[in-house]
Amino acid sequence: MTGAALTPTLEGWSHVSSGKVRDVYESPVDDRVLLVVASDRVSAFDHILSPGIPGKGARLTALSRWWFDRIAVPNHLREPSGWDARLPADVAARSMRVVRLEMFPVECVVRGYLTGSGLIEYREHGTVCGIALPTGLEDGDRLPAPIFTPAYKAPQGEHDENISFEKMIELVGLDDAVALRDRSLRVFREASAIAEQRGVILADTKFEFGRNPANGEITLGDEVLTSDSSRYWDAKLYADTALPLKQRLSSFDKQIVRDWLSSNWDKQGEPPALPSGIIERTQARYAELFDRLGVGA
């Protein structure tokens, strides 16, 4: 599932790895920097699907850049003038030149609303990642305050594992665990306020941090606050309790793809090709968030 066959050769960069969506390159002359290229590939249920979503990679990259400009923590972008001169224009639009970080083995998940996997645990135990919550909450309810629910980053091809904060301390140490938690909650609150001003709810998200080997600073890496790493809802629809819950909690991401696959595939063997109508609707959903936030305006 590496998607290596879709990986372009780029002048001045050596390909080192590919994930389900992104390709990573390193500089043969400076091992301190990487090039992260977001593709138009779309994945669901641990499979790369076909065809991709046109424009998805460029939109996610622009969205990350937009948020990096607005959140007050150090990030990994390092882009001197002319850094993309040798890249094809379509690749440059999907690329970020970043400093290589020593990544922490945890995903820093912040939840402001109860839904998804958190809802399943809550219904069984009254907790989310071991954090006790008030009784009587329903799907989509806003939490009294955002909660930090880390996950262990499993090796590629395996599922990440939700962990307690105590387990996170065992993995990274007390000081770094506290710093990562506090930075994550701070960025979530800042981003939530910005999104709400534009009629969008940030329900939950994940951040990835690393240590900059040049100065030891904890630095925000990976993508940030994109449709692939975050759950966004339309605030107006969310507030209309007369609507069906599924419509109120319709997210600006690839949920359309997941829903179609769930109805048209038994999850055995290779998944079917996505119909053009599903591609177009998903593309429009990514574009709507882009426009609602005012990215590129």
Secondary structure, 3 states (H helix, E strand, C coil): CCCHHHCCCCCCCEEEEECCCEEEEECCCCCCEEEEEECCCEEECCEEECCCCCCHHHHHHHHHHHHHCCCCCCECECCCCCCCCCCCHHHHCCEEEEECCEECCEEEEEEEECCHHHHHHHHHHCEECCEECCCCCCCCCEEEEEEECCEECCCCCCCCEECCHHHHHHHHCHHHHHHHHHHHHHHHHHHHHHHHHCCEEEEEEEEEEEECCCCCCEEEECCCCCCCCEEEEEHHHHHCCCCCHHHHCCECCCHHHHHHHHHHCCCCCCCCCCCHHHHHHHHHHHHHHHHHHCCCC
